[in-house]
Amino acid sequence: MNTMAESVTTVLSTAAVADARDAARAFLDRLRHPAMAAEAADTVVLVVSELATNAVRHGGGTCTLELTAHGESVEVDVHDSSPHAPRMRTPDPYGGTGGFGWPMVNRLARATAVTRRASGGKTVSALLDRWSSRSRERDDRRIKSAPMSKPDELLVDVATLVESGQSNQMSLTVVTGGAVITGRLAPEAVWRQRVSEVLTDSARLGEFAAIFTTTTPQEGLPTHLHFHVARILQGTVGIPETGGMYRVSIADVSAWTMGDFSYSDH
């Protein structure tokens, strides 16, 4: 395909970041030959949201978003008036001081760059695949009949510590199945108890409560993450955005970062 570039939108405030996400989504929906993979599109929109939010908050109050589609990738460029580059810092999972967004962008993107502009300010760029890693894995399996990839060992270690410590304070953000879920993890037993309590209080669903209180001790390493205070940041699936108690297979997580990744559309 020919390269397709577009200056998508100018973001004037954090409230307008939602418009940047919508504009990016519309740009990606117009791509053809090949069309954008759904999970890859969700990743691009997440990166757009993070870079635009950072630019507005730390780059002078406004920014301009530009997207360029190449044959196998999409380039996200965010221009702002500040000369200061984003920096890596130790994330704060509990205190709300942030530090998660830029590491997340670097984890999701094929490459990132910060370029000083001759007219002043800078451009923060991220290059992302047009196909998700999961899509490539499916293609590889169809061609080679290869087994599924091994779950992320570091993420398994996080889940193991949550289970062993019986703690419900660890915050995590994951990309899975075209959705981005963010919130606090809980041990499976705590999660099951909370779900059971909610079902018990329901006039129509109370009979299902016992399913969650009757458990068989799991042998070996954890296979799932259990979110007990979580929400969907964005995605293509119809799951409630707030108050969620989600069970996510570790094998289905394509990217993750420590911390509760928060932003507001309003």
LUMTIKOL-288636 format. One record per residue (C-alpha): residue number from 1; residue in one letter; y, z, x. Coordinates in steps of 0.5 Angstrom, whole numbers, plus 2048, in hexadecimal, padded with zeros to 3 digits. Example, Ala and Ser with C-alpha at 12.3 -4.5 7.8 and 13.67 -1.06 7.14 Angstrom:
<atoms>
 seq type   v   w   u
   1    A 7F7 810 819
   2    S 7FE 80E 81B
</atoms>
This chain:
<atoms>
 seq type   v   w   u
   1    M 800 800 800
   2    N 807 7FF 802
   3    T 80B 805 804
   4    M 80F 808 7FE
   5    A 815 80D 7FF
   6    E 819 810 7FA
   7    S 81F 816 7FB
   8    V 81C 81A 7F5
   9    T 821 81F 7F3
  10    T 827 824 7F6
  11    V 825 82B 7F5
  12    L 82B 82F 7F4
  13    S 828 836 7F2
  14    T 821 83A 7F2
  15    A 821 839 7EB
  16    A 821 831 7EC
  17    V 81B 831 7F0
  18    A 817 830 7EA
  19    D 81B 829 7E9
  20    A 819 828 7F0
  21    R 811 829 7EF
  22    D 812 825 7E8
  23    A 815 81F 7EC
  24    A 810 81F 7F2
  25    R 80A 81F 7EC
  26    A 80E 819 7E9
  27    F 80E 816 7F0
  28    L 807 817 7F1
  29    D 804 815 7EA
  30    R 808 80E 7EC
  31    L 803 80D 7F2
  32    R 7FE 807 7F1
  33    H 7F9 804 7F6
  34    P 7F7 809 7F7
  35    A 7F9 80E 7F2
  36    M 7FA 815 7F5
  37    A 7F4 81A 7F4
  38    A 7F6 820 7EF
  39    E 7F5 825 7F4
  40    A 7F9 822 7F9
  41    A 7FE 821 7F5
  42    D 7FE 828 7F3
  43    T 7FF 82A 7FA
  44    V 805 825 7FB
  45    V 808 829 7F5
  46    L 807 830 7F8
  47    V 80A 82E 7FF
  48    V 810 82A 7FB
  49    S 811 831 7F8
  50    E 811 835 7FE
  51    L 815 831 802
  52    A 81A 830 7FD
  53    T 81A 837 7FC
  54    N 81B 839 803
  55    A 821 834 804
  56    V 825 837 7FE
  57    R 824 83E 800
  58    H 825 83D 807
  59    G 827 836 809
  60    G 82E 837 806
  61    G 82D 837 7FE
  62    T 82B 830 7FD
  63    C 827 82A 7FF
  64    T 824 823 7FE
  65    L 81D 821 7FD
  66    E 81A 81B 800
  67    L 813 818 7FF
  68    T 810 813 802
  69    A 809 810 801
  70    H 805 80D 806
  71    G 7FE 80A 806
  72    E 7FA 810 807
  73    S 7FF 816 807
  74    V 806 818 803
  75    E 80C 81A 807
  76    V 810 820 804
  77    D 817 820 807
  78    V 81C 826 805
  79    H 823 825 808
  80    D 828 82B 808
  81    S 82E 82D 80C
  82    S 82C 833 810
  83    P 82A 831 817
  84    H 825 837 818
  85    A 81D 835 817
  86    P 819 839 813
  87    R 815 83E 817
  88    M 80E 841 817
  89    R 80E 849 816
  90    T 809 84E 814
  91    P 808 84E 80D
  92    D 809 854 808
  93    P 803 854 803
  94    Y 806 85A 800
  95    G 80D 85B 801
  96    G 810 854 7FE
  97    T 814 852 804
  98    G 810 84C 804
  99    G 80E 848 80A
 100    F 808 844 807
 101    G 80B 83E 805
 102    W 80C 83A 80C
 103    P 805 83C 80E
 104    M 803 839 808
 105    V 806 833 809
 106    N 803 832 810
 107    R 7FC 834 80E
 108    L 7FD 82F 808
 109    A 800 829 80C
 110    R 7FD 824 811
 111    A 804 825 815
 112    T 80B 828 814
 113    A 811 827 818
 114    V 818 829 818
 115    T 81E 824 81A
 116    R 825 826 81B
 117    R 829 821 818
 118    A 82F 81D 81B
 119    S 834 81F 815
 120    G 832 826 815
 121    G 82C 82A 813
 122    K 825 829 813
 123    T 81F 825 810
 124    V 818 829 80F
 125    S 813 824 80E
 126    A 80B 825 80C
 127    L 806 81F 80C
 128    L 800 820 807
 129    D 7FA 81C 806
 130    R 7FA 818 7FF
 131    W 7F3 81B 7FE
 132    S 7F1 822 7FE
 133    S 7EB 824 803
 134    R 7E7 826 7FD
 135    S 7E7 81E 7FB
 136    R 7E6 81C 802
 137    E 7E0 821 802
 138    R 7DD 81E 7FC
 139    D 7DE 817 7FF
 140    D 7DA 819 805
 141    R 7D5 81C 800
 142    R 7D4 816 7FD
 143    I 7D3 812 803
 144    K 7CF 816 807
 145    S 7CC 81B 802
 146    A 7CF 821 807
 147    P 7CE 828 804
 148    M 7D5 82C 802
 149    S 7D9 82E 807
 150    K 7D8 836 809
 151    P 7DD 83A 806
 152    D 7E3 83D 80A
 153    E 7E1 843 80E
 154    L 7E7 846 80F
 155    L 7E8 846 807
 156    V 7E1 849 807
 157    D 7E3 84E 80B
 158    V 7E9 850 807
 159    A 7E5 850 801
 160    T 7E0 855 804
 161    L 7E6 85A 806
 162    V 7E8 85A 7FF
 163    E 7E1 85B 7FD
 164    S 7E0 861 802
 165    G 7E6 864 801
 166    Q 7E6 864 7FA
 167    S 7EE 862 7FA
 168    N 7F2 85E 7F5
 169    Q 7F8 85D 7F9
 170    M 7F7 857 7FE
 171    S 7FB 851 7FB
 172    L 7F8 84A 7FC
 173    T 7FA 843 7FA
 174    V 7F5 83E 7FA
 175    V 7F5 836 7F8
 176    T 7EE 835 7F4
 177    G 7EC 82F 7F0
 178    G 7F3 82C 7EF
 179    A 7F7 833 7ED
 180    V 7FA 838 7F2
 181    I 7F9 83F 7F0
 182    T 7FC 845 7F3
 183    G 7FC 84D 7F2
 184    R 7F8 853 7F4
 185    L 7F1 853 7F5
 186    A 7EC 859 7F3
 187    P 7E5 85B 7F4
 188    E 7E0 857 7EF
 189    A 7DE 85E 7EC
 190    V 7E6 860 7EB
 191    W 7E7 858 7E8
 192    R 7E1 859 7E4
 193    Q 7E3 860 7E1
 194    R 7EA 85D 7DF
 195    V 7E7 857 7DC
 196    S 7E2 85B 7D8
 197    E 7E8 860 7D6
 198    V 7EC 85A 7D3
 199    L 7E6 857 7CF
 200    T 7E5 85E 7CC
 201    D 7EC 85E 7C9
 202    S 7EB 857 7C6
 203    A 7E8 857 7BF
 204    R 7E5 850 7C0
 205    L 7E2 851 7C7
 206    G 7E0 858 7C8
 207    E 7D9 856 7C8
 208    F 7DA 852 7CE
 209    A 7DC 859 7D2
 210    A 7D5 85B 7D4
 211    I 7D4 855 7D8
 212    F 7D9 857 7DD
 213    T 7D7 85E 7DD
 214    T 7D0 85C 7DF
 215    T 7CF 85A 7E6
 216    T 7CA 859 7EB
 217    P 7CC 85B 7F2
 218    Q 7CE 855 7F6
 219    E 7CA 854 7FD
 220    G 7CD 851 803
 221    L 7D4 84E 803
 222    P 7D9 84D 7FD
 223    T 7D9 846 7FA
 224    H 7DF 847 7F6
 225    L 7E6 84A 7F6
 226    H 7E8 84E 7F0
 227    F 7F0 84E 7EE
 228    H 7F2 854 7E9
 229    V 7F9 853 7E9
 230    A 7FB 84B 7EA
 231    R 7FE 845 7E7
 232    I 7FE 83D 7E8
 233    L 803 83B 7EC
 234    Q 802 834 7EA
 235    G 7FC 82F 7E9
 236    T 7F9 82A 7E4
 237    V 7F4 82F 7E0
 238    G 7F6 833 7DA
 239    I 7F5 83A 7DC
 240    P 7FB 840 7DA
 241    E 800 840 7DF
 242    T 801 848 7DF
 243    G 7FC 84E 7DE
 244    G 7F6 84B 7E1
 245    M 7F0 84D 7E3
 246    Y 7EC 848 7E7
 247    R 7E6 847 7EB
 248    V 7E6 842 7F0
 249    S 7E0 83F 7F4
 250    I 7E2 83F 7FB
 251    A 7DF 839 7FD
 252    D 7E4 835 7F8
 253    V 7EA 838 7FC
 254    S 7ED 832 800
 255    A 7F3 836 802
 256    W 7F5 83D 802
 257    T 7FB 842 805
 258    M 7FC 849 805
 259    G 801 84C 800
 260    D 803 84B 7F9
 261    F 807 844 7F9
 262    S 80C 845 7F4
 263    Y 812 841 7F1
 264    S 815 840 7EA
 265    D 817 83A 7E6
 266    H 81C 83D 7E3
</atoms>
